[in-house]
């Protein structure tokens, strides 16, 4: 089965050697990889550049959240380095506008993180938000569209509503990247708002981020191929 760029495998490892080993093990089954903060501090940028040279795609999941000048500078540096197809920032208007300005003419797609999939309504209330997760996602999607970012990161549970809002705003090309993907029968781990690969795509997701169901599997390549088979069936 050919690789499908809608599948993004999360390289959430503390050491670049482990990540490299998985990439080699998956071979041509996977073409798109996510590098988050854990790996970033342990050789992740060098690996990202290597993956790009090898013809693979890279999702730099930095979740930038700082004053505008810092976010703009970071987005410029990432775009200039040409080692990121996707870059995440927190979906707050000032942050998103700064990232878009910093990206400039680079091809990096800016994604706003709406509400992390590990958060429940109770967690948001504890943090001081007056919105439930679904309401906060809607608010941030509208702000993301206004700020000119290329898409958002949201859970599979909100993907259908995000697609509806984006289409209504004249943005059928709006990216919806969904973490919290768990094949039927998989452990939920620390995810609160999750869905299966097929359900997420049917709801309007453009990309699926999958970590432990592949990286912690006894046979990661077989696990990836099973997910690719489900993707192909949609």
PEHUVEN-V469783 format. One line per field, one symbol per residue. phi: phi as a letter, one per 40 degrees, with the letter a starting at -180 (. if undefined). burial: 1 if it has 24 or more other ideal C-beta (glycine too) atoms within 12 Angstrom, else 0. A space follows every 10 residues. Layout:
phi = ???
burial = ???
//
This chain:
phi = .ccbcccbcc ccbcbccccc ccdcccfccb bbbbbbcccd cbgccccdcc ccdcgcbbbc ccfdaacdcc cccccccccc cfbacbbbbc cbdccccccc cccfcccdcc bcccbccccb dcccccchcc bcdcccddcc cccccccgcc ibbacdcbdc cccccccccg bccccbbbcg cbddgcccfb cbbbacdccc ccchcbabcb bddbccccbd cccccccccc cccc
burial = 0011111111 1110010011 0110110011 1111110011 0001101100 1100011111 1111000100 1101111110 0011111111 1111111111 1110010111 1111111011 0001000000 0011011111 1111101011 1111111111 1110110000 1001111111 1110010000 1111111111 1011111111 1111101001 1011111101 1000
//
